[in-house]
Amino acid sequence: MHGLVFEIIEEWIIKEHGVDIWHEVKEKAGCATKDQEFLRRAYYRDEELVDLFIAASELLSTPVKQILEAYGRHFVMYHFANGYDELLKCQGSTLRQWLSNLNAMHDHLKRSFPGEKFVAPIFWCEDCDEVEGSIILHYYSLRGPLFVPMVVGMLEQLTSYHFEVEIKMHQLALQNEGGSSITTWRITAVDETQRWKLSPKAMGPECENKPVNFDGVAIPNRCPFSGKRLKKPEPVASSDTAVNVETSPTRSRFSPLPPHEITSPASSTADTSSTTDSVFQQYNETEEDSGLSQTEMQEIFPFHILVDNAFHILQVGNLLPKVLKKKVEDFQGLHIQDLVQITRYVKSSKGGVQSNHIAQKPHSPL
């Protein structure tokens, strides 16, 4: 565990029980670190944290489970009060969306900690088909079920404070018990009228797949991160060997290649229909379509990969080929599994194994 976790337990015990109790906890746990001297990005052994929790449990005559739950609740509020509130608020508008983005947030935070000792748990979430309006949360940790009560405390505090809804967590499985490799909960809202805060599906079928209305939304002319001015896509004159993706009725805004690089694989006399029927599946564009153009998307999201429903690559960002030292054409016809491999275990309760973390294949053509 990194020092941030220890810093939070110190703040929690002092705030709730006083500095004298904190000193007794440290003495009982054999912790020699002076007050407020845990180094946030330094690595400490897991056993040191466990010793602190056990010492607090014995001194406060409180079961370890309740200590961990209380710590989990304080853990959430610590981050909302210490500069992480904007990051946490933009994780998702419903609890299922928020939890589904948690792994990506951990991956991002991992870059802020030195070395390879940042070991975050894995969360994945899905709608529950058995109980209407509820969601299923799966949790996996290399530390096993040790901190499961902490997760319960975190979620109860998060939903109460951020989503303003009280939840019930029914544990369906516990990691390393009964043959289960993961811990699973079914989460329901205490007040059924608030269950829409758990998942878009709970809002009703009319809202579940409702498209977002972008009317009146102006596309920015500068990147919000780099300040770089975004270039407007310029129409490209059509020819026998090129297709103008901005004007062609058979071409999507999300064409796989920049306009000047989309050429017919045959001779220059071949018509453009052969290109349209290439390995890249296209989406017809209608007058009602709205959103970013192909070139705008490639500029704003320079490292993205766009795939179709069958996970064939349709388009990549402007900088991704440069990072991989390849050309845009090298992505043509690839299935996503030709490029990446599953490295993070994700098991769905509906069967099958999926992944929400990928890495470049060692023997990939790229």
N, C-alpha and C positions, 0 to 999 in steps of 0.2 A: 504494500500500500504506500501511496505517496503522502507527503507531509500534510497536504491539504486536509485529508481525512482526519488526521490527528489534531490539526488546528481547529476543526469543527467540534470534535468531541471535547476539547479543552474549553471552548467558548460555551458549549451547551451545559457542561457540569457547573462551571462557574456561574453562569446566568441562572440556572435552576436551583443550585444547591450551595453556592458560595465557594470562595477560593480555598477555604480550609478543607472542605470535603475533597476538592480537586487535589490538594497536596496529599491527603490521605490515600486517595485512589492511586496516585503516582507511586507513593511509597510502597503500597501493598502490591502493586503490579511490577515493582522493580524498575520503574522508568526514571532515568537520571536526567532527562531533558528539562532544562529550566523553563519557567513560565514564558509563553509567547516566543519560544525559540525553536519550534518545529519549522523546518524548512519546507516550504510548500511544494517544491519540485524535487525534493530529495526522496530517496526510497528508504522505507522502513519495513522490517519483516512483519508479515501478517500476524505472527505470534504476539508481537508487541501490542497490536491493536486488540487482539482477543484478550490478552491479560488485563488491559484497561477496562474492557467491558465486564469481565468476570469480577474484577476488584470493585467496580461500581455496583454490581449486582449484590455482592456480599455486604458492602458497607451501607447500602441503601435498603437492604432487605427486600429486594425486588427481583423477580425472576429475570433471567438473562433475556428471555423473549421480549418482555415488556421494556427492558432497557434498550434493546435494539430497535423496537418500534418507535420509542420516544426519540431516539437518536435520528432515525430516519425522517421523522417529522421535522426535527430541527435542521437536518441536512438540507431539506427543500427550502425552508425559509431563509437559511443562511445564503443560499445562492440568489434568491430573489432580492435580498437586501444588500448584496455585495457586488453589484455590477453585472450580474448574469441575467437580469430580469428580461431584457429585450430579446436575448437569445432564447430563453425559455418560452416566451410568449409567442414567438413565431414558429414554434415546432409543429403546430397544427391547431385547427379550429375545433376538433373533437378529440376525445381521449384516445380513440383508436388511431387517428392520424398522428397525434402527438407521440404515442408509444412507438408507432411504426418508424418514426424519424429519429428515435433515440440512439440507435446504433450509428447512424451517420454523424450525430453530434459527438459521440464518443470517438469515432474515427478522426473527427476534426480536432478534438481536444488532445488526442494522442500526440499530435505534432507539436504540442506545447511542452511536452514532458521529455526529458532526455532519456536516451537509451531505449531498450526494448522491454522494460519492466512494467509498462502501463498495460495492465490486463483487465479490460472492462468486461462485464457480463454481456450476454446477448439477450435481447428482447424481440419478440415478434408477436403480432396481434392480428386477430381475425374476428369476423362476426360469428356469433353463435347461432346455429340453425335450430337448436333444441329449445332455447328460451328466447322468445321474441324480445328484441330491444337490448339484449346483453352482448358482451364481447368476451372473447377468449384471449387470455394473455399467457404466453409461454416465456419461461425464463430459464436460462442456462448459465452456469458459472463454473469456471475451472476450480473454484473453491467449494464446489458442491452446494449443499443446502445451508451452509453456515450462516449466511446473511439474509436468508429468506424473510425473517421477521422485519429486517430493516427495509426491505423492498415494500412490504405491506404498509409500514409507517409512511414511507415516501409517497406511495400512491394515494393513501387516504388524505394526506396533507395536500398533495398537488391538486386532487380533484376538489377538495373543500375550498382551498384558497384561490386557485386559478380558474377552475371551471365552475365553481360555486354549486357543486352538487355532491351530495353524500352518497357513498357507494357501499355495497356489500361485496366482499371477496370470498367466494366459495372455492376452497382449494380442492382441485380434482386429482392432482398428482404431486408427488414430492420427489425431487431428484435423488437418485440412489436408493430409493425405497420402492418395494413392490415391482422391481424390474423397470422402473421409469428412469429415463436418462435426463429428464427435464422436470421443472416445476410448472404446474399449470393452474390457473385460476379462471373461474367464470365470474365476470364482474357485472353487476346489475346496479341500477339506480334505486335508492331507497324510495324516492318519489318517482313513480312511473311517468309522470308528466315531464320529468327532466331527462328521460333516457335519450333524447335527441342529442344531448351533449356527449354521449358515449360514442356514437357512430352515425355517419350519414345515413346508413340503412335504416336506423331507428326513426328517421324523419319521415319515412314513408316512401313508397316506390316512385311517387311523382318527383321526389327530390334526390333520390339516390344517384341517378345518372343524368341529372339535369345539367345541360351545358352552361358554362359561365358566360354571362353577357358582358362583352367588352365594349359595348356602345359608349362612346364618349371618353374612352380611355386613350390617351395620347401615348404613342410610342416615344420613349425618351431619345434625345439626340446625343446623349453622353452616357458612358458607362458609369454607374453609381460608385464603382469601386476604384477604377483607374482614372476616371475623368476623361478618358479618351473619347473623342468625338466619333460617333457612329456614322458611317457613310450610307447615304440612301442608295438602294439598288437601282442601277441604271439599266433601262431596257437594252437588250442585245438583239441586233438585227438577225432575223432568221436566215438560214442558208441550208444548202443540201446536207451539210455535215454537222449542223448544230441545232439545238432546240432552245428557244427562249422560254425559260421556266416561268418568267413573270407574266407572259401573255398567252402562252399556249393553253387551250382549254383542256388538253389531255394531260397536262403536267401539274403537279402539286407545287405549292410554295416550298414544300419539304422535299425537293428533288435531291438525289444522293450526291450530285456533283455540282460545283460552280458552273454557271451557264456556259462559260467559254471552254469548259472541259467536258461537256456532255456531247459526245460525238457518236455517230453510228459505227458499230463494229465492222460494218461492211464498207464498201467503197463509197466515194463521195456522191455517187449517183443514187444510193439507197435512200428511200424516203424515211421520214422521221418515225413512222409507225413501228419500225423494227426496234428503234430505241425505246419507244414507249413500252414495248413488250419485252423488255430486258429482264434480267434477274431481279431488278428492283421493282417491288410492287408500289404502284402509285395510287394516290388518292385524288379523285376528281375534285376540282375546285369550282365552286359555284359563286354566284354574285353575293350570296349571303355569308360566305366564309370570311372570317376575320382573324386577326392575330399577326404574328411576326412573319415576314417573308423569309425565304430561304437564306438569303445573304445576311439579313438582320439577325437571324437566329445563330448563324455561324459566327457572327461578330460578337454578339452578347454572351454566348455560351461556347467559347472556343475549344472546350475539351469534351463536348457532349457527343454521345452516340445515339442516333435515332434509329429505332427498329420498328418493323411492322408486327402484326399480331403473331406471326410465326417466328419472330426474333431474327429475321434477316436484316442486315444493316442497310438502312436507306440513306443515311447521311452522317457525316462526322463534322465536328467543329474545325475551325480554321487551323488551330495550333496543334491538335492531336496528332495529325500525320507527322508534323515536324518533330514532336517529342519522341515519337517512335521511329523517326528517321526513315519514313516511308512516304510514298506518294498517295494522293487521294484514291487513285485507281486501284491501289493494292487492297482496298477494302471491298471492292466490287464482288458481289456474289457470296460474301462470307456470312455464315450463321454466327450468332454471338458466341457460341461455344467453340468456334474456330479461333476466336480471339482471346477468350478468357476461360478460366476454370473456377469451379466452386471451391472456396476455401473456408467459408463460414457455414457451419452446420445450422440448418433451419428445418424443422420438422413441422409439417402442418397436421392439425388434428383431423383433417379430412383425408389424410393419407398422402404419401409421397414426401419427398425431400426437396426443398427449394433452397435458394440462397439469396441473401441480401448483401453479400460482400463478395467481390470478385477480384481476381488478380490475373495478370497476363500469363498465358499458357507458356510453359517452358519450351515447347516444341511448336508454338504457333507460327504460322507463315509470316506473322509480323514480328 
